[in-house]
Amino acid sequence: MDSSTLPAPGSLLRSNLGEWRIALVAWRLLVLQTAHPVVAAGTARYSTYRAHPWRRLEHTMGSGRRLIFADREALRREVARLNRSHQRINGTDEEGRAYTAHDPAVRAWVLVTLYESVVAMRELSGDPFSAEEKSLLYAEFREVCAEFELPEDVLPPTAEDVPAYVEAMIRERLEFGAEARYLLFDMLREAPRPRRLRFVGPAWPLLRALIARTVSSLTLADLPPAFRARFGLARTRRAALLSWALHHGLRHLMVRLPDRWRYRYPSDGSGSAPAAPAVDASAPAPDPSSRKRRRDARRPRLDAFFHQVLDQTGDGHVDAQDLRAMAHNVCWQLELTEKQEAEVYAAFDTWWDQIRATMDADGDGRVNKAEFVAATLAGCDRDPSYLERGLHVAVRAVFRAADTDGNGYLDADEYRAVFGGSRVHPAELSHGFRQLDRDGDGRLTESEFVRGFTEFFTARSNSVAGSQLLGRP
C-alpha cells in the first residue's frame, strides 16, 4: 500500500473522525468494543484504565490519530507498535476460555466499531450518510485496515454488509460483562480529576457525578437497539431527549465554527500532535534550602509511588501484571524495536522478582502498600545494594530505551518523550529535568538518572533533587 491509497486530507473518514463531536459516541464505541469477551478479558487482566483512565484515553486517542491522520510510514509504525503490544495480551478468562489479542476476528471487531461509530454519529445527528457516502467511507476505512494484514473474510466486504455483521456479533458473540458494565455505569463516577481540570478543585466530585450521569444516559440512548434489547438496557424518554439535543445541537453548532475550533486535528492531514512546551534546562533551579525539611519524608513518598506508579490497575495491590503494565507504558511512548521492547519488559520482570521475593510476606503473589513500604524502608536501611537488584535494573532499561540516538545522554526531548504528555504539567516536567541535571549541561547521564530514583527511595529529606520525581512535595 502506498501513500496515495490512504485517506487524503479532507476525505470523509478524516473529516468526520476529526470533528470534536465524535466524542459524543466515544463511550458508546468503548462499550461495544469491551463487550467482546476477548477484549473484556484482556482489559481486566492487562489494562490500567481503572487506575489511570485519562492516561489510557490519551494513549487510545494518540493511537487513533496515528492510524487515521498520519502518512504511510507513521501508520505502519503504529500498526507495528500495536502488534508488539498485543502479542503479550493472552491467557484464560474467568470462564476458562483461552484468548489472545492477536485473534483476527477480535481485531476486526475493534476496527469495524470505529467505522460504525462514525456512521452512528451522523445518523444520531439527523444527517445520515447517503448509500454512496457510506460506500466511499468504508472504502477509505478498508485502506487503513489493509495495513493490519487481516484475513479478507473477517471484515465485512462492503458497507452494506456492516449492519448485518454488527447485529450478528451482538446476537452471537458479545457479552455485557463486568468490564462493559463498569465502563457504562461506574468508571466516570470514580475517575480522578484530569490535570486540565485542576482549576475546579474541590468541586470535582460534584462535576464528576454530573459528567458520569450524562455520559451514561447518552451512551444508553445511543447504543444499537439490538444491543439494548439483548442485554435488557432501557432507553428512557429523558435519555432519548438528551441524545437528540446534544447530537442535533452540536451538528448545527459545528458547521458554523471555523475549522480550527471544529476539528481536533489539522485539516491538512498532519498526524502530529501539538508539540509539548520545551523543557528549559537552562533555567535556574530553586534553592533546596528554601524548602521545609522533614524528619523522615520517605514513607509519604513511598505511599505516593505505590498509588501513582506501581499500582497500575488500581486494585490496591501490585503483582507481575502491574510491572508489565509499567513496561508497556514506557514502550508505548517510544519507537522501539522488538528486541528493545523485550529488554524493557525483562528489566521490569527482574524488578518484580525482587519485589515478590522481599515483600510478599503472606505469599499470595501480590504486594499491598503496607508490605511495599515496610520492605522498602527495611531493605534500603539494611542493604546499600538493595535497589541495585530491582529498581535500578528497570530504571537503567528505561534510560537506555529513551536514549534514542544512543549517545549515552537524555536530552530534554528524550526525557519528555518518556515522562511528558498531557497528564504532566510542563512546569513540573521542566522542574524535574532541572533537578536531575546535576551539572546543568542540559542533558542527563545514566548516573544522574539512576541517582534521582535512588534519592527518591532513600533520602530522609525533601531537599534533595530525587525527592521531587513525582512533583514538588
N, C-alpha and C positions, 0 to 999 in steps of 0.2 A: 504494500500500500504506500503510495507516495503522497506528499502533502497536498497535491492538487485534488485528491479524492476526499479529504477531510472537510467537515462542515466549514464553510467560509464565514468571515465576519459578516454579520447581518443575516445569516441563514436562520431558518425557522428554529432549529434546535438551539443555537446560541442566543438568539434574541429572546426566546421565551424562557429558557433556563436562566438567562442573565437578569431578568426582571426581579426586583425586590419582592414582588407579590408571590413569587414561588414559595416564599416562606410560609404562606398560608396552608400549603399542602405538605410541608416538610414533615410534620409529625405523623400525618397520615402515611407518608412514604415509609417512615421508620417502623411504624406499627405493622404495615403489610410485610416488610422485609423480615422483621423479628418474629412474625407469626409462622415463618417456615421453621420447622423443628431443628434443622441443622444450624440455621442462623441463631436460633434461641440457645441451643446447646453451646455453640462457640462463644456467644455473648456472655452466658452465665459463667463459663469457665475462664475465659481469657480477656474479656473486655474490662476496661476501667471506668465505664460510663457512670456507674453508681457513685463512685467517689470523686470523679473528675469529669462531670458531664460537659462542661464548656470546653475543656481541652479536647475531649473526644469529638465534639461537634466541630471544633476548629479543624481537626485532622480530616474529618469527613468532608467538610466544605473545601479544604485545600486539595484533597484528592479529586473531588469533582471538578474543580477548576482546571486542574492539570489534565484531566481526561477530556474535557469538552472544549476548553477555551485556549489550549496551547497548540503548538505546532507538532509535527510528526515525531520529532526526536523527544520532546517533552512527554508526549503521550506514551511512547514506547518505554521511556524511563519509569513513568508512573505504573504502567502495567507490570514491568519487571519488579518494581517495589512491592506492588500488591501480591505478586506471585511469591516473592520471598517471604512476605509477612504471613500469607495464608498457608504456606506449606507446614507451618508449625501448629496450625489450628486443627486438631483432630483428637479423637478419643471416643468415649462411650457416654451417652447421655443417661439420665436418671431412669429411663425405661430399658436400659441395656442395649440400645441401638448404637451401632458404630456410626461415626460421622467424620467428614473431612470437608474443610472449606474449599478444597480443590475439586469437589464434585461439580462437573459441568452444568448439571441441571440446576443446582443451587445458585451458581454464579449467573446463569441465565435469568433466574427469577429476580435476583437482586438488580440486574441491569434492566430488565423489562419494566420493573416497577418505576424506574426513573422516567422512562418514556410514558408510561401510563399516567404518572402523576402530572406531567405537563399537559396531557390531554384532559385530565380531570380538572386542572386549574382553569383551562379555557371553558370547559363545559359549565363548571360551577359559577363562572362569572357571567354567563349568558352570552358568551362569544365563542361558540364551539368552532373547531376547525371544520372545514369542508372535507369531503372524502379525498379530494385531490391533495389538500394540505396535509392530511394525515399520512397519505402515501409518501409524500416528499419528506415529512418529518421523520417517518420511520426509516426511510432510505438513508437519511443523514445519521440517524441513530445506529443503524447497522454498520455504517462505515467506521464508526468508533469501535463498535463491538468486534469488528473483524480483527483488531489487534490482539484480542484475547485468545484468538485461535480456538474458539469453541466448536464442537461438532455442529454441523448445519442443522441437525434435527432437534436440537434443544431450544432453539429460538423460533418463535412464530415466523413463518415465511413472509407474511405480508401484514400490513396494518389491519386489514380486515380480519385477520386471524387472532389478533391480540385479545379482544374481548372474550372470545371463547376460551383462549388459553388461561386468562386470569380467572374466569369462573370455574374452570376445571381444577386449577390449583387450589382455589378456595374450597371447593367441594371435596377434593380428594387428598390434598396434601397439607394444607395449613392447619395449625392448631392455635387456639387462643390460650397459651400457657402463661406461666408466671412472668416471664420476661416481657411478653407483649402487654400483659395487664399492668405491669409496673410502669412501662413506658406511657401507657394511656392514662393511668389514674394517679400514680404516685410519684414519679420521678421529679416532676417540676415542683411538687409540694415540698420536697426535701432538698432541692438544689441549693448549693452555696451561692452567695452573691457574686455575679460576674465582676471582674475588675472595672469594666466600663460603667458599671452602675454603682461604683463605690460611693458616689455622692449622695445616694439615698439613705445611707447609714442605717439607723435602727428601723427605718420604715420598710426595709427589705422583706421581713416576714409577711407583712400585710400585702405588699406589692406582689410577692411570690405567690400567695394564695389566690390573688385575683388573676394573675397570669395562668396559673395552673388550671383554674376552673374554666377560663376562657378557652385555652388550648384543648382541654379535654372535651368540652362541649362542641367546639368547632370540628375536632377530629371525628367524634362520634357521628356528627351530622354528615361529614364528607366521605366516610368510608363507603366502599361499594355496597349497595343494597344486599348482594348475595353474602357478603361477609357479615353484615349485621344480622341477617336472617339466620345464618348457620349458627352463630355464637350467641344469639339472644340479646343483642345490643339494641336498645331503644333509641330512636331518633325523635327527641321531643320537639314540640312545636317551637319552644323557645330556642333550642339549638338550631333548628332549621332557619329561623328568622335571623339568628346571629350569623350563620353561614351566608345567607343571601345578602345581608347588609355589608359584611366585610368583603366578600368577593366582588359584588357589583360595585360597591363604593370605591374600592381600590382600583378596579379596572378604569372607571371613569376619571379617577384622580391621576393615575399613572400616565394616561395618554396626554394629559395637559402639562406634565412636568418636562423640563429639559432632560436630555439623555443622562447627564452626569448625576441626576437625582433618581432617575427612573431605573437605571441599571446598576447591578452590583459590580460588574466588571467592564473594562473599557470596551467601547463599541468597535475598536479596531481589531478585536480578536486577541489581544495580548493576553497570555495566560499568567502574567506575572502579577503578584500581589503588590500593593504599595510597599515601597521599601521601608523598613523599620528605621527609626532615627538612629543615626550613627552613634556609637559609643565614644564619648570624648575621653580618650585615655590620658590626655594631657592636663585635664582639669585637676586642680589640687584636691587631694583627699582631705576629708575633715580630720581634725586633730583628735586622735583617740582619747586623749586625756580629758576631753570635754565631756565624755560620756560617763554616766554614773556607773561605778564599779559595784559588782555584787559579790557576795561571799563565795558562792559557787553557782555559776549560771548554767552548768552542763545539763542538769535534769530538765529544765524547761526547754532547752534547745533540742534535747533528745526526744522529748514529748512531741515537739513540733515536727521533727524529722520523721517520726513514726507516722503521724497523721498526714502530713503533707507530701511525703516522698515514698516511704516504704509501703504503707497500706494502700496499694493501688486500687484494690477492689472495694475499699471502704467498709469491710465487714468486721473491723476491729482486730483482725489477725493478719499475720504475714506468713505466707508459705511460698513454695517454689514458683507458683504462678505469678505472685506479686513481683518477684525479682525478674522473671522473664518479661513481665509487662513493662518494667523499667527499661530493660534492654530493648524492647520493641520501640518504646518512645524515643530512645536515643537514636536508633537506626532510622526511624521514620523521618527524622529531621534532615538526614544526610543522604547523599548519593553514594552508597557503599556497594562494593562487590559482594557476592555471596560469601566469599572467604572472609572478608572484613566483618560482615554481619555475624558469621559463625564465631569469630574471635570475641566479639562483644558479648554474645549470648554465653559463651563458655566462661568468660570472666564473671558474669553475674551468677552463673551456676556455681562457680567456686565460692563466691561470697555467700550464697545460700547454704552451701555445705557447711561453712563455718558457723553461720547463724544457727542452723539446725543442731550442730554438734555442741555448741556452747550455750545456747539459750533455751532450747526446747526442754524445759525442766520436766514436764509431765509426759513427754514422748508421744504427743498426739499429732506430730507432723506439722505443727504450726506454732507461731510465736505471738503472744499478745504483748501489749505495750509494757506491762509491768515486767515481764520476762526480758524484753529487749533492753529497757532502761537499766534494770538491775545488772544484767550480764555485761552490758557495755561498760558501765561505770567500773564494775569489778575487774573486767578484763583489761581496761586501759590503766587502772591503778596497779594491777598486779604484774602486767607483762608489757614492756615497752614495744614489743613487736606484735602485739595483738592485732592491730589494724592492718598490718602488712599482709596477713594471711587471708584477708577477706575484702574489706573496704578498698584497700589500696589496689588490689588486683582489678577491681571493677573501675575505679577512678582512672587508673592508667590506661585501661582499654578505651574509656570514653575519650581521654585526651588524644590518643593515637588515632581514633576514628574521626575526631573532629579536626585533626591536623590534616586537612585535605590536600595541601600542597607538599606535605611531607618534609617540611623544613625544620621540624623539631620545636615549633612555637605555635601558640594560638594567638592570632591577631584578633582585633575587635570583631571582624566579620565572622570568623570561625567560632568565636565564643558566642556570638549572638545566634548563630545557626543552631546551637545545642540548647542554650538557655533562654533564648528570646521568644518572640511570638506575642500574640495579643494578650496572653494570660500574665505576662510580666511587664510591669510598668517600665518604660525606658529609663527613668531616673534610677530605679533600683538596679537595672541591668548595668548602667554606667557606673553606679556606685560600687557594685560587686566586682566589676572588672578592675577598677582603680585599686580597690582594697587588695586584690590578689597580685596585682602588678607591683611587686616589691620595689624594683629598681626604677619604675616609672618610664620604661622604654617603649611602652605601647604594645607590648606583647607578653605572653605568659610562657614560661618554661614549664616542662613537666614537673619539675621540682616545686615551682611556685604553686602549680595547680594542686598537687598532692598535699603540699603543706597547708593549703587553705582548708581542705577537708579534714586533715589531721587536727588542726586547731579547733574546728567546729566541734569535734568529738572530745577533745581533751582539755581545752582552755577553761579554767575556772572563772575567768573574767570575760565580759563582753567587749573589752577594749582591744582585742586582737582582731586582725583582718578576717580570719576564717570564721569567726563567730557570726558574721553577717551574711553568710551564704544564702539564707532564706529571707534576707531583708534586714533592715536596721532593727535591732532589738528595742 
